[in-house]
Amino acid sequence: MRRLLGLNASPATSVDPSRDRTHILNPRAAGLWQLLDEAPPASALLDALCEAFPTIPADQLRVDLDMLLADLHALGLIGPQP
């Protein structure tokens, strides 16, 4: 699995022409978005976050990750997470 770039990632834009929507992701969400191409389990995404942001408690990163995945799913950008 590729490494998360953390704060060095650039913002990303996702365009959904079928719904006439554009989504702008902040740098951290954009970094995770890139990792989602590999379809990793949520635990691997959490490991990448913990490595990229060692000063943030893992419990907080888990909450943030769960919220991001739920938001991306609600927007129709990803499928449900197992």
Secondary structure as the mmCIF struct_conf table of DSSP 4:
data_model
#
loop_
_struct_conf.conf_type_id
_struct_conf.id
_struct_conf.beg_label_comp_id
_struct_conf.beg_label_asym_id
_struct_conf.beg_label_seq_id
_struct_conf.end_label_comp_id
_struct_conf.end_label_asym_id
_struct_conf.end_label_seq_id
HELX_LH_PP_P HELX_LH_PP_P1 ARG A 2 LEU A 4
HELX_RH_3T_P HELX_RH_3T_P1 GLY A 6 ASN A 8
HELX_LH_PP_P HELX_LH_PP_P2 ALA A 9 PRO A 11
STRN STRN1 ALA A 12 ASP A 16
TURN_TY1_P TURN_TY1_P1 PRO A 17 ASP A 20
STRN STRN2 ARG A 21 LEU A 25
HELX_RH_AL_P HELX_RH_AL_P1 PRO A 27 LEU A 36
TURN_TY1_P TURN_TY1_P2 ASP A 37 GLU A 38
HELX_RH_AL_P HELX_RH_AL_P2 ALA A 42 ALA A 52
TURN_TY1_P TURN_TY1_P3 PRO A 54 THR A 55
BEND BEND1 ILE A 56 ILE A 56
HELX_RH_AL_P HELX_RH_AL_P3 ALA A 58 ALA A 74
TURN_TY1_P TURN_TY1_P4 LEU A 75 GLY A 76
BEND BEND2 LEU A 77 ILE A 78
#
